[in-house]
């Protein structure tokens, strides 16, 4: 896809969202199903079902996905798609492109070992690695725009209100 095709694809959407902003509100949903006696869940997704369970640092055996890794995968996927979209819109061809997301969390928090230790990821680093024929300023602009428009990265930068309820 080139920039002309991308613009043609997105123009009717942008026009509709400008005319009726309510159309731009997109729902997202995931359901984790707890099964049997294991401390694991099944989450159906686009590419099939993922089994998630305890990370080895929390007592798991490493055979099931870790939710923190799944979050990193979501950030990497979103940032990669966004970088590709930005590059396409700018007419820049990317070569050997990848996005790596690194994060850390302290198992003492989730295990309740130390109340002063936060539960959850405490830092996230997104690394864009690519080559192109663009100059350094253009490549820096692409990375900046990819960060700005990546839905998942921006969600982490400005966390939404999270509500917890029982059905």
Buried (B, 14 or more C-beta within 10 A) or exposed (E): EEEEEBEEEEEEEEEEBEEEEEEEEEEEEEEEEEEEEEEBBBBEEEEEEBEBBBBEBEEBEEEBBBBBEBBBBBBBBBBBBBBBBBBBBBEBEBEEBEBBBEBEBBBBBBEEEEEEBEBEBEEBEBEBEBEBEBEEEBBEBBBEBBBEBBBBBEEBEEEEEEEEEEE
